[in-house]
Amino acid sequence: MEARAVVKYVRIAPRKIRIVADNIKGLSAEKAQAQLRFTPRKGAEILLKLLNSAVANAEQTGSIDVDNLYVKRVFVDQGPTLKRWRPRAMGRATPILKRTSHVTIVLEEV
């Protein structure tokens, strides 16, 4: 059985959160939680909250043993980009791209 959790439109660039997501692939749910608690990055907080949600979703089904869960897949997709402008010298402007992410975690029983 699988349990999954999805968060969309997170205001962090996908490449920044992928760095943290790659560290927890294949780990047990408990080890992944411990890893994320001690990772000093903004993406770690988001992934920890999402991992806890996936574990709670698994618990709600009732047929999955929560102690035997491991992180089967974590993938980060790019969401819509907010486009802003920064004024520059001599009347010019340069774009600022504020990127968003869609993150999915899939847990499975061993």
N, C-alpha and C positions, 0 to 999 in steps of 0.2 A: 504494500500500500504506500501511496505517496501523500504527502501533505505539502501545500505550497502557500506562499504569501507574496503579494505584489504591492509595491508602492510606486505611484506615478507622480510625475511633475515635481521631483525633488530638485531643489535649487542648488545643485552641485554638478560640475562637469563630469561626464561619463568617464573620462580617462582618469580622473582623480579617485573615483570610487572603485574603479576596476582594480587599482593597485591593492586595495584592501580586500576586495572580493576574491582575488586570486589566492590570497593567503588562507582562506577557510575552506576551499574546495576539497572534498574528500575527508574532512575531519568529522569526528562525531559531534553531535550537537553540543555536548557539554564542553568539549575542547574548543570548539569554535566560539562559544560564549566567552570562555576564559581568554582566548586570543584577542577577541574584539574589545574586551574590557580594558586591556592593557595596551591597546594600540592608540597612540596620541594623534588621531586624525579625525576630521569631521565625518568622513565616510564611515568610520568605525561605529560611531553612535547610531547612524542611520541603519547600518546593517545589523547591529545588535538588536535594535527595536524590531526590525523585520524578522530576524531569526526567532526572537521570542514569540512573535505573532504566528509564525509557521509552526512552532512547537505547540502553541495553544490550539491552533487549528487541528493538529494531529490528535491532541488530547480530546477534542470535542467529538471526533468520529467514534472513539471508544474502541475500535478494533485494532488500533496501533499502540504498541508498547513504546512509550516516550523515551525510556532508557536506552533503546536500541536504535535510535535515529541517527543518521549521518547526513551530511550535506551532499546530496547527489549532484545538484547543479546550482550555479549562481550565474546569472547573466544580467548585464547592464546594457540597456538600449538607450539611444539618444532620444530625448523628448523634443518638444518645440523650443526654439531659441528666441529669447527676447532680444530685440534689436534696439539699442540705444545709441546716442550720438554724443561725442565729446568735442567741445569747441577747441580749435587749435589756432595757431598764429595766422595772421593775415586773412581772416575770414573763412578759413577752411574748417572742416569737421572730419573726424575719423570715427568709424563705427566701433561700438562696444558690443560684443556678443555675449549675452548671459545665457549659458547653456543649462538645460534641465536634463534629468535622467529618469528612466523607468527601470526599476530593479525588481528582479524575480528570484526567489529562493525556493528550491525544491528539495524536500527532505524525504528520505526513504528508510525503511527498516532494514537492518542488516540481515 
